[in-house]
């Protein structure tokens, strides 16, 4: 059972680490501009750095509470600015964005758990 927190950290952090690289592409920056994100050329790569550092911190369990804080700071604006399901007229687009919004809310809940409880066993902790 001691391996379960490690497995959870691996699964949780994977999406942030893997997706962070796309935040340095023109496509990601352009998509953010289309969603009216201010200073997207700066904020999108910055969000990629936050997602990567937070994800790696959680993965290895080194200062995971701080890493979870980075993920929380990443998820709140991304969820609210990039997945505005309520603004879509097309029901399929609205449904897709609502799914992504809810996915981010669930990840936000996981990050809050890690911010409170820390990394658990099999981590670098300090």
N, C-alpha and C positions, 0 to 999 in steps of 0.2 A: 504493500500500500504506500510505502514511502516514495515510490517512483511516480505516483499519480500527479503530484504537483509539477514534477519535471516534465512529464508528458503534457500536462496542461500548458505549461510555459512554452514548450516547443510548438504546440498547435496554435496557441494564441499569438505568439510573436511572428509566426511564419508570414501571415498576410501583410504585416507592417514592413518587415524586412524586404520581402519580394516586391511589394508594390512601390516601395520608396524609390526605386530606380526609375520608374516611369515619370516621376515628378520632375525630372530634368529634361523632358522631351518638349518639343514645340507643341505637340498635340495636347498635352496636359495643360500647358500654359494657355493655349488657345481656348480649350474647353472652359477653363476658369474665367477667361475674359468674357466668354459667351454667357456665363452665369453671373456676370457683373462683379467679379471679385476684384477689389481695388489692388493695385500694384501686383497683379498676378505674376509678372515676370520675376518678382522678388519673393512673394509669399508662397508660390507653388514650390520652387526649389527648397525654400526654408522648411516647408511642411514635409518635404521628402527627407531632409536631414533629421527633423524631429522624429518622424516615423521610424527611420533607420536606427537612430541612437536609442530611442525608447524600446524598440523591438529587440535589439541586441542586448540591452541592459536586462530586459526581462528574460530573454532566452538563457543567458549565462547566470542570471541571478546576482549580478553585481549592481548594487544600488537600485534594485528593482522598484522600490517605491518611487524613486526619482524618475526612473524610466517610465513607470506607469503614469506619473504626472505629465511627462512629455506626451504620452499617448492621449491622455485626457485633453491636454491643451491642443493637440492635433485634431482630435475627433469632434470637439464641440463646434468650431467654426466650419470644418469641412462638412459635417452633417447638415448644419443649418444653411450653408451657402450653396452646396453642390447638389443637394437632394431635396429640393423644394417641391415635393410631390403635389402640394396644394395649388401650385401655380400652373399646372399642366391642364390643358383642355382635353387632350387626347387621353381616353381612359387607359389605354395600354401603357403609354408613357408614364402616366400618373401612377399606375400600379407598379411599374418597374422601379420608379424613384422611391415609392413608399417602401418597397422591399429593401432597397439599399439604405434608406433612412432607418428602418427598423433593425437591419443588420448592424449598422453603426451604433444604434442605441444599445444593442446587446453587447457589443465590444466595449462600449463605454462602461457598462455595468461590470464587465470582467476587469477592466483597468482600475475601476474603483476598488474592487476586491483586492487586487494586487497592491494598490496604493495603501490599503489599510493593513492587510495581513503580511505583505512582503512576499519573498520568493519561495519560502519553504525549504525543504531539504534538497540536497544535491545541487547547491548553488555556491557561487563565490562569495555571496553575502556582502562582505566588506572589502 
